[in-house]
Amino acid sequence: MVPGTWGLTWHGVRTVARLELRQRIRSTRWVISLVAFGLVVGAVTLLTWLVSDTEPGFGAGRTMFGFIVFFVLFLGLLVSPTLSATSINGDRAAGTLATLQVTLLSAAEIAVGKLLASWLASLAFLAVSAPFLLWALATGGTPAVAVVTTLVLLAVMLAVVCAIGLGFSALTTRTAGSSVLTYVAVASLSILTLVVFGLTLPLVSGEETQQVYREDWRAAEEAALESGGEYVPGPCEWFEEEVYVAHTERTWWLLAVNPFVIVADAMPGAPETDAHGGYVGEGDPMSLIRYGVRQARLGPPETQDWCYQQPVTQGSGRAELDALSPAWPWGLGANLLLAVGGVVLAVRRLRIPQDRLPQGTRVA
């Protein structure tokens, strides 16, 4: 290891970050992206407010908050790779990277400085969405701690994506290749985890004998035929039935690394009732993700209740789901390991002298 490769000072990191940010501020494409981002989030917020304010059974504030967080995270995962995936190989192609490498700056300071700059640029998009989150908070139904927790986790997830893009930027020679690889990595965390979870369902599913609480249909039909009258539902009893169940408690962990699952699981649960005592439920996507994953953690029930003669209590089972231990720290830890790997890879590729350079690599 070359002495000074991993040396890290705030002055060096700040110098690299300032150089990177000055280039981005002068770029009109970045400003246009910020404006477009704000318009999209604003349109989604307004439409959600209009729908949730007019439709019964929707908590306006909670629904707004959930949709805003979902779209901010979705758009952030689309934008962040473009901020870091070309930061190293782009400078190398332009012949400006070697200028930094021959200074007193260490490889770690160059890598961390570029990461800090791309992360701050991505936080600008998060700052644009902050007023809409405050609007949802003012509407009610969302505790203030939820806003703070969500903003912190969104910022951390954006940093993870920037770190992954930085690693691919150092690994590949062409900017197009690093951008594609970063988007593939983000898609793998966000979409491929869902696909793999769905593909594993047949492997953990099958017919099992369970106790089922249901109506005695045969007795009710015979009674209707004997009396010549209409079918009258009979009382419910326990029966042993062959039912098809999916043991999702064995494979739910595949979803733990998903950025949407991490943010949704860390959010406080949606309120079951509004200010007037009416049932609200989970109408926003983040609440649906939160309770969907927690239901998968529980797996199938030991008994089945097929008796619908009595009204089912709204929100039943919520206490059991809320009592589960949080899964988001494990998923966040796995994502942070990927981020650390990206930074380490970038530092190793930036250290000088290099024993071997890829073919076609521009030095200066």
N, C-alpha and C positions, 0 to 999 in steps of 0.2 A: 504493500500500500504506500502510495506516495504521501509524504508528510504534508499536512495541510489540506488534504482532500476533504476531510470531514470537519474541518474547522468552521465554526459558525459564530458570526458576530451580528448584532443588530444593525450596525452601520453598513456592513456588506449587503445584508438582506434588503435593507431599506433602499440602498443605492440601485440595486437591480430592479426592485419593484417600482421605483419612481421612473426609471427609464422605460419599463414596460407600460406603465400607466399613461405616460406622456404620449406614447405612440397610439394607444387606444383612444385617448381623448381627442386626438387630432383626426381620428377616423370617423367619417360621417356615417359609415355603416353601423357602428356601435350605437350612435345616437338614434338612428332610425330604428334599430332593433329595440331600444328602450321604449321609444314611443309606441311602436307596434305592440310590444309586450303589455304596456299599460292599457292600451285600447282594448286588447283582447280580454284582459282580466276585468277591466271596467264593464265591458259588455256582458260578460258572464255574471258578474255581481249584480248588475241591474236586472237582467232577466231572471236570475234566481230570486231576487227580492220581490219582483212583480208576481212570480208564480207562487212563492211561499206565502206572500201576504194575502193572496186571494183564495188559495185552495185550503179547505179545512183539513186538519190533521197534519199540518206542516208547522214546525217551529221556525219562524222566519230567520231569526238570528243564527240558530244552530245550522239550518240548511245552508244559509249563505256562507257561513264559516267553513263548513265541510266542502262545499263546491269550490270556494276560493283556494283552499289549501290543496285540493286535488289538482286544479289547473295550474297553480303556481309551481307545484312539484313537477307536473307533467311538462310544462314549458321550460322549467329550469333544467330538467334532464335533457331537453333538446338543445338548449342554448349553451350550457356549460362546456360540452365537449369542444365547441368551436373556439373557446377562449384559451384552451391550454393544449389542444392536440397538435398545434402547429408552432408552439412557442420555441422549441429547440431546433427541430429540423428546418423550420422556416428561417430562423436566423442563420443556420448553417448554410442553407441554400443562398441566402443573401450576402454571405461573407462577413456578417457582423458578429457571429458567435466567437470566432477566434480572437477578436479584439478583447472580448471579456475574459477569455481563458488565459490570455497572456498578462493580465493585470494581477494585482495582489488578491483578487477575489478567489475564494476557494470554490471547488465544484459544488459543495453543499450550499454555499451562499447563492450561487447562480441558480441552482435548482429550486431552493426554497423561495428565493426572491421572485422567480417566475411563477411559482405556485401561488405565492401571496398576491401577486398582481392579478392573476386570472381569477382567484377567489374573490378579491375585492370588486372586480368587474362584475362577477356573477351576483355579488351581494347588492349591487346597484339595481338589478332586476327584482330582487327581494324587497328592496326599499320602495320600489314603485308600487308593489302590491300591499305594503303595510297600511296605507290609508283605507283600503277596502276591507282589510281584516279588522281595523278599528271600527269601521262602519258596522260590520257584523257584530262586534262586541257591544256597540251601543244599542243595537237592535234587541239584544237580550238573548238569554238561553245558553250563553257561552261564558264560562268563568274566565276571569282575567289570566289565571295560571295556564289555561289552555293556550292562550295566545302566545305567552312567553315561551312555553315548552315547545310549541309548534315552530315558532320562528327560530329557536335555537337548533332544533333538529333539521329544519330545512337548510339552515346555513351549513351545518355539518355535512349533510348529504351533498350539497353543492361542492363543498371542499373535497369530498371523496371523489366525485366525478372529475373535478379538475386535476386531482392527483393521478387518477388513472390515465387521463389524457396526457399528462406530462410524461408519464412512463412510456407510453406508446410513441410520443413525439421524440423521445430520446432513442427508442429502440429501432425505429424505421427511418429510412432516408427520405422518402417522399411524404409530403404533407397529406396527400390524398389517402395514402395507406394508413397513416396514424389516425386520421379522422374516421375512416371506416372502422378500424379496429376499436376505437373508443366507443363509437355508436353500437358496435356489436356487443361490447362489454356491458354497456348500459342496457341494451335490449335484453341481454341474457339475465341481468338482475331483475328487470322489470317485467318481462314477458315470458322468457324461457322458463323461469321458475314456475309460473302458472301452468305452462304447457307440460312440463315434466310432472308436476303434481297431478294434473289431469290424466296423463298417460299411466301413472302408477295406480290409479283408482281400481282398475280391474284386477290388479295383483293383490289388493287387500280387501276385495269384496267377494261375497258369496252368500249362499243360503245357510241360514242358521235357525235352529229351533228356539223360539222365544215365547214368553208369556205375553199374550195380546188381550187387552181389555176391549171387547167389542160386543155388539149386539148379536144375539142368537138369531141369525137371519133365517135359518131353516125352520125354527119353531114359529117365527113370526109369519112366514109364508104359509105354513100348514094351518095356523090359526085363521089366517085370512081366507083360505080356501074352504075350511069347514064352516065358517060363518057366512061366507058369500059376500063379505064386505070388503072394504078397502084395506090396503096394507097399513097396519099400525105398528110402528116401531116398538119392539119389545125391550125389556130391561137388558142392561149390559152385564156380561159375565166374563170371567177369565178363561181363555182357551190357549192351547199350545198350537202354534202355527209355524210353518216354514216361511221365514221372511228374508228378503234380500237386504243385507246391511253392508256398509262400507266402513272399514276400520281406519278412518282418517287420522286417528290418534297416532298411527305408526308412521305417517308420512307428512304430517303438517309442518314439520321442521324445514321442509323444502321451501316453504314460503317465508321463513324467518328473515332471509337476507334481502327480500324484496323491499326497495325503498318505500313504496306505498304502505306496505305492512308495518314497517318500522315507525313511520310517522303516525299512521292510524292507531296502532296499538298504544303509542305513548299519549295520545289524546285522551282526556277524560271522557267517560261515557256520556252518550246523549241523554238528556232528561226524558223520563217516561211521560211526564205530564207538563202542561204549560201552566201559565199563571192562573188560569181559570179552572184547573183540574182536569182538563181534557187530555186525552192520550195523544202524544206527539209521535213517538216511535223514532225509527232511524231512517230518515228520508234522504240523507246526504251520502255520497259515495264513501267517504272516509269512515263513517259509522258502520256502514254495511261491510266494509273490509274488516274493520276491527272485530265485529261480532261474528262475521263469517269465519275468520281464522280461529277465533276462540271456540266456536262451535266445532270446528274441525279438530281442535285439540282435545275436546271432550270425547269425540267419537260417537258411535251409535249408543242410544239408551239401552239399558238392560231389559226393559219392558216397553211394549208399544201400547199407546192409548189411541184406539180407533173409535171411541165412543164420542159422538158429537151431539148427543141429546141436550147436554148442558152447555151453556156458553163458556168458551175458553177465556180465562183471564188474560187480558192484554198485557204483554210484556213479561209473561211467565218465563222463568229461567234466566232472566237478566241478572239476578243476584248471584247465581251460580257462575255465570260467565264473568261478571265483574270481579268475583273473588279469586279468579285464576291469577297466578303470578305473571308479571309482565314478561313478554318474550322479546321485546324490542332491544333490550341491552345486548342480547346474544347476537341478534342480526346486525346491530350497529357495530359490535366488536368485529364481526367478520368483514364488514365493509371497511372499517378502519385498517384492518390488516391488509386489504387490497390497496388502500391508499398509501400505507407505509411502503408496501412493495413497489408501488409506482415511483415514489420519491427515491428510494434506495437505488432502483434501476437507473433513474435519471442521473443520480450522483456518480454512479459507477461509469456511466457512458460519457460523463463530462470531465472526468479526471484526466489529467495530463502528466506525463506523456502516455499515449495510448499504444498498447502493444500491436493492435491490429485495427485498421479502419475498414468499414465496408466498401466494396467496390463502387466507385463513382462518388465517394464522399468528398465534398468540398471543404478544404481546410481553411482557406482565407480568400 
